[in-house]
């Protein structure tokens, strides 16, 4: 398998990332928040099998309804994640 990242401290924790073959659109009701043909699909296996997650390039996300959040999380494989809040 290609594009696999393995946690060196726990070889049973790994993920695979691939370019999505599909166009990805994100809506909130009828509001289009993101539209991309360049999404990455990440599939992760650790203590459980996680649902696939799409990562969308920032330039393909509308900033009109987003503000930076102070919330962050850390994963030993993916690093620090930053979040956004929806605002109206």
C-alpha positions as CSV (number, residue, x, y, z in Angstrom):
1,X,0.0,0.0,0.0
2,X,1.2,3.5,-0.7
3,X,0.9,6.8,1.1
4,X,0.8,5.1,4.5
5,X,2.2,6.8,7.7
6,X,2.8,4.5,10.6
7,X,3.2,5.6,14.2
8,X,6.7,4.5,15.2
9,X,5.7,4.0,18.8
10,X,2.6,2.0,17.9
11,X,2.8,0.1,14.5
12,X,-1.0,-0.7,14.9
13,X,-1.7,3.0,14.6
14,X,-1.5,4.2,11.0
15,X,-3.2,6.1,8.3
16,X,-3.4,6.2,4.5
17,X,-4.0,9.4,2.6
18,X,-5.1,9.6,-1.1
19,X,-6.4,12.3,-3.4
20,X,-10.1,12.0,-3.6
21,X,-11.5,11.0,-7.0
22,X,-14.7,12.9,-6.3
23,X,-15.6,16.6,-6.2
24,X,-16.3,17.5,-2.6
25,X,-18.9,20.1,-1.6
26,X,-19.8,21.1,1.9
27,X,-23.1,22.7,2.6
28,X,-24.8,24.1,5.7
29,X,-28.4,24.0,4.6
30,X,-28.4,25.8,1.3
31,X,-25.1,27.7,1.9
32,X,-22.1,26.4,0.1
33,X,-19.1,26.5,2.5
34,X,-16.6,24.6,0.4
35,X,-16.2,23.2,-3.2
36,X,-13.1,21.4,-4.3
37,X,-11.7,18.9,-6.8
38,X,-8.5,18.7,-4.7
39,X,-9.6,17.1,-1.4
40,X,-7.5,14.5,0.3
41,X,-9.2,11.4,1.9
42,X,-7.6,10.2,5.1
43,X,-8.4,6.8,6.5
44,X,-7.0,6.0,10.0
45,X,-6.7,2.8,12.1
46,X,-5.8,3.0,15.7
47,X,-7.7,1.8,18.8
48,X,-10.6,1.6,16.4
49,X,-11.3,2.0,12.7
50,X,-12.2,5.7,12.1
51,X,-14.5,7.0,9.4
52,X,-12.7,8.5,6.4
53,X,-12.1,12.2,6.7
54,X,-11.8,14.7,3.9
55,X,-9.2,17.4,4.1
56,X,-10.1,20.4,1.9
57,X,-7.5,23.0,0.8
58,X,-8.1,26.4,2.5
59,X,-8.3,28.2,-0.8
60,X,-11.4,26.1,-1.6
61,X,-13.3,27.0,1.6
62,X,-15.4,30.2,1.9
63,X,-14.1,32.3,4.8
64,X,-17.3,34.3,4.8
65,X,-18.8,32.2,7.6
66,X,-15.7,31.0,9.4
67,X,-13.6,32.5,12.2
68,X,-10.5,31.0,13.8
69,X,-11.1,29.1,17.0
70,X,-8.7,28.7,19.9
71,X,-9.4,25.0,20.0
72,X,-6.6,22.7,18.9
73,X,-6.0,18.9,19.1
74,X,-2.8,16.9,18.7
75,X,-2.2,13.6,16.9
76,X,1.3,11.9,17.0
77,X,0.8,11.1,13.3
78,X,-0.9,14.2,11.9
79,X,0.4,16.9,14.2
80,X,-1.6,19.8,15.6
81,X,-5.1,20.5,14.1
82,X,-6.6,24.0,14.2
83,X,-10.3,24.5,14.1
84,X,-12.8,27.1,12.9
85,X,-16.2,28.3,14.2
86,X,-19.2,28.9,12.0
87,X,-20.4,32.5,12.3
88,X,-23.5,34.2,10.9
